[in-house]
Amino acid sequence: MRVMLEIGPKGKKVVAVAPDWPGLERGANTGEAAIERLLSYLPRYAQVAKLAGMDAEFAAITTTDVVERYPGTGSTDFWGISFAFSGIDTQDMSSEELARELTLMRACWAFFDDVRSRVSAELQQGPRGGGRDRDRIVRHVVGNEQYWTKKLGVLTPHNPMLTDEELRAHRDAYCTAIRAFHAQGKMARTWPLRYLIRHTAYHTLDHAWEIEDKDLTAKRA
């Protein structure tokens, strides 16, 4: 598995990013710890790979190869999340590569939808996100996504709690616009398309795992 290391400018945080598996990114205090944390999430990401029909390919991963180290931003250090573009992010994609990345991004959406459909509306309290409940986190995820799609000229109803039909239409429009921009060799304003896809996938998955971890269903059974 190829891994990129995004290093915060003050060296406080390093983010390990798997560029071939959109959404698979984890941060820590050092590069070694970030890679270790990334590897600990492989079983969780395997569920996404299965939804994408790539479970056999993902299960075949046995080693990691750090292929790039690149500078992050102040936000990298503060949040421990990737906020910078790597060299790989700026590389051209073939139509086949784009189709694969979009399939994985859609799998992240499908996983998020499954998780939010089965977790409790009220979530366990904790330091991360304060006292946000499930629906508030869903609104946050969809609302941010609507903001990013403006980079593609896609406008959806300004209501983060979209109906299932509206959400499907939004996501279809998102993917269609990405394909159109790719065909024209355009970026999403200042964002490379690879970064837009992996950042969307990461944000979706990160919050899916958050609400899964804070689910109170079992405790109330």
N, C-alpha and C positions, 0 to 999 in steps of 0.2 A: 504494500500500500504506500503510495506516495504521500509524503507529509511535508507541509510548509510550516515554517515557524515565523510568526509575526511578533517582533520584539518591540515592546514599548520603549519610547525614547529615553526614559529614565531607568529602564531595566527592571521596573517593578513587577511587570507581568509579561508573560509570553503565551501566545495562543498557538496551539497545534491545529492545523487545518488539513483535512484530507480532501484535496481538490477534485478527486475523481468521485467523491461521494458527498454531494451537496447536503449541507446540514450537519455533517459530522465535524464538529469543531469544539475544542475544550481549552480553557485557559488555566494557568497556574503561575506560581512564582518563578519557575525556571523552565527551560526548554525540556529537560528530562522529565520533570513533574508533569508538564503539559502533555507530553507524549504518553506517559503512564496513565494519565487521566483519560486521554482520548481512547486508549486501548480498553480501559475499563467500561467504556460505553459501546463497545462493539456488539455485545449481546443485545443491547437495546436498539441499536441501529439495524440489527439483523431483521427486525420486524418491518422496517421500512424497505429494506432490500427485497424482502419477500413480497411485499405489496407491489413492488416495481417489477417483480418477476426476475430479479437478479440475485436470488438467495444463493444459488450454487456458486456464482462468481464471487460473491461476498464471503461465503464460507471458505473459499480457497485461499483467503489471505492468511499468510503465516509470518510475514516479516514486514518491517517498515523501512522506508528509505527517505531520509530527509533530503529533499531535492532543492529546497530554496529557503533562505533566511532573508527577511526583508524588514525594513523599519515600519513600526506602527505609528499611531498617533497618541496624543494625550489620553484619548478615550480608551485606547488599548490598555494603557497603564491603569486607568481609573476603574474600568469595568471588567477587564480581563476578557474582552470580546474583540473579535476582529473588526477593525474599522478602516483598514487600509487595503489598497489594491496591490496584489503581488504581480510578479512578472507573468506568471501563468494566467492570472485573471485577464491580462491584456492580450493574450495570444488569440489568434483567429481560431474559430471553431468550424469544423465541417458540419454539414447538415445532420449527419449521423450522430456526431458528438452533441449537438444541440438537442436532438430528439432524446438522447439518453439522459441529459441533464434535466430536461423538462419532465420526463417520466419520473425521475427521482423526486423532483420538487412536488409533483402531483401526489406521489406516494407519501411525502411528508404531510401534505394537506389531508390525505385520507386517514393517516394515523392520528393526526390532531382531531379530526372529526370523530373518530372512534373513541378516543380518550374522553373528549368533552361530553360524549353521549352517555358515558357510564360512570363518571365520577360524581361525587356529591356536589350539590350547589354551593354549600358552605365548605371551605377548605381549612385545613389545619393552620393555625396562626404560626408565624415564624418571622425571622428577620428579613427574608427576601420578599419584597413586594408588600410588606406590611400586612394589612388585613384584607387584601383583595380576595374576593370570592371568584368562583369559576366564571361567571358571566362577565365580570369586570375584566378578567384576563382575556377572555374571548374578544371583548370589545377592543382591548388594547392591541391584540394581534391583528385583527381585521382592520382596525383603524390605521395602524402603521402601514399595512400592506396597501391600503387605498392611497395613502400619501405617496408611497414609492411608485405606484402605477402611474401617477401623474408624470413621472419622468418619461413615460412611454406615450403620453397623450391619452391615457385611459381614465375616464371619469365615471365613477359609479355613485349611486345614491349616498349622500353623506349620512349614513346611518350604520355604524359598526355592527349593530345586531341585525344583519341582513337575514332575510328568509333563506331557506335552503336553495330555492330557485334563484334568488338574487345572487347568492354566494357562488353557485355554479356558473352563472353568467359572468360574474366578475372574474372568476378564475379562468374561464375560457377566453375572455377578452384579454386578460393578462398574457396568457400563452400565445395567443394570436398576434398580439402586438410585439412580443419578443421575437417571434419568427419573422415578422415584417421588418423589424429593425435589423435583425441578423442578415436578412436578404439584401438590405441596403447598405450593410457595413457600418451601421450607425451605433453609437453608444446610447445608453439611457441618460441623456444629458452628460454628466461627468462620470457616470458609473459604467464600467465595462459590463457587458451582459453576463459574463461568467460570475462576476461579483454580485450582481443583482439577484441572480438565481440562487447562489449559495447563501447569500445573506437572508433572502426570503425563506429559504429552507431551514436555515439555522434558527431564525427567530421563531418560526412555527414549531420546530422540534423542541427547542429549549423550553418553551412554555408548555408544550404538551407533556414533557417529562416533569416539569414543575407541578402541574396540577395532578399528574399521576402520583407523584410523591406525596402530595398533600391531601390526597383523597381520604375522606372520613367514612366511606361506605363500610369497610370491613370493621371499623371500630364501633359502628352503630348496629351491626348485625347481631 
